[in-house]
Amino acid sequence: MNTQQWLVINALPGMGALRIAQLVARQPQWPEGWLAALPSRAAKELRVWLEHPARSPLQKVVDDTLAWQKNIPNRHVLHRDHPAWPALLNEVADPPVVLWAQGDLDALEGPKLAIVGTRRPTGEGSHNAQTFARDLVRRGWCVVSGMALGVDAVAQRAALKAGGSTIAVLGCGVDVIYPASHRDLHEQLSQVPGGLLLSEHPPGTVARPAFFPRRNRIVTGLALGTLVVEATEKSGSLVSARLTLEQNRELFVLPGSLHNVQASGCLALLRQGSASLACSVDDIIADLGHWAGAFIPETDAIQPSLGALEGNPASAEPLPDTLLEALSATPTPIDLLVHATGVTVSDCQQRLLMLELDGWVAQQAGGWVRLPRP
């Protein structure tokens, strides 16, 4: 079937992703098999479109999409018969019928890991999201997320900055910027090599609360597994965790402090035994590497890790102060910092002040932390 036919199937009244997936599994012939298998109202609408497309309201969906694509090479419509369609989505109970795509379709080729988490991460959570995203893309993986505030955006920005691939699945049309504060990230995902925006909603569709839990099944369905960085016990990220398990994918969580409310959801998943503990990208590769072999050569899958949970990520940019080597995302009291570096208290305070002004460090309860670089 071609793109126009899939667009029409997707727009049929009274249907939906699950019912269409059940019909697809029966492999009906086009169009007779579909007309016979569809409910009467949907079959009637399809027949009108087949015989008199100009009279059918379904044609507007086709015309609007063709107009959206016209003369813009990085806009695509994906479906089961498209060569770039991600096969992993076919294993989901209710995969999207059509995906509107904007950006680089090459992002769909490599092995993928979903990274999700709270919209209000701690400094440590942001640091970990950046570190894991960087290490993953440097080893040939693609980061999948939802371009939401917090962990999603932090991980996707880090993936792009590292020159890797990242896919954002939106709860609105791919041409709608939501949240509005992520205009720059939306533009990068649309234009930078390795960036890709996906949505099961037509262009121009505004964001609605009901769309976001539904889009999570696509985020997790695209990936071999999901990493939860930080999440409260009532976090939307736990919806993604549940979907990951329902889709028979691997679920990973990062450890967190007992006193960090943003880690309570992760600790609950570990306590239930439904997730694996990940302290570095190596832990994830060890569990998923055999599946990743279908996407990247084995030699790429076993490259040494470029960072761990509390380590300093590899970077060609030299650090502006040796004090930074003694700092991490965990607060370090100034007395321990003085002892570790051998400098005087006054010198340490002065240098920390300069680093704080430059955005390298911040003072938190319990001491000083090194901030992730934007």
Summary of the structure (lengths in Angstrom):
residues: 374
radius of gyration: 23.2
end to end distance: 44.1
largest distance: 84.7
contacts: 1264
relative contact order: 0.10
helix: 46%
strand: 13%
